[in-house]
Amino acid sequence: MWRSVPLYNIVLEKILDKIKKNNNNIRDDDLFKEVRNSTNYEVSYDDFLRALMALEIRGYISVSLIKENVRMITYLGDKE
């Protein structure tokens, strides 16, 4: 199914919303639940990880492995 908004934009929007409420770090499972609840289509975990990787490559976020299958996402700021 085609998406009108790219998944990485939705993920980045949810990261920014969480940062305004909390600190600068978010766990990936919490963020995945938020993304799934905010979309009207099925989002797989693989697609979610690809979106995180795209944001990390572009320099918006940093993803660190805390323990096996638990990642901490840190917002680095907007790129100029």
Secondary structure, 3 states (H helix, E strand, C coil): CCCCCCHHHHHHHHHHHHHHHCCCEEEHHHHHHHHHHHCCCCCCHHHHHHHHHHHHHCCCEEEEEEECCEEEEEECCCCC
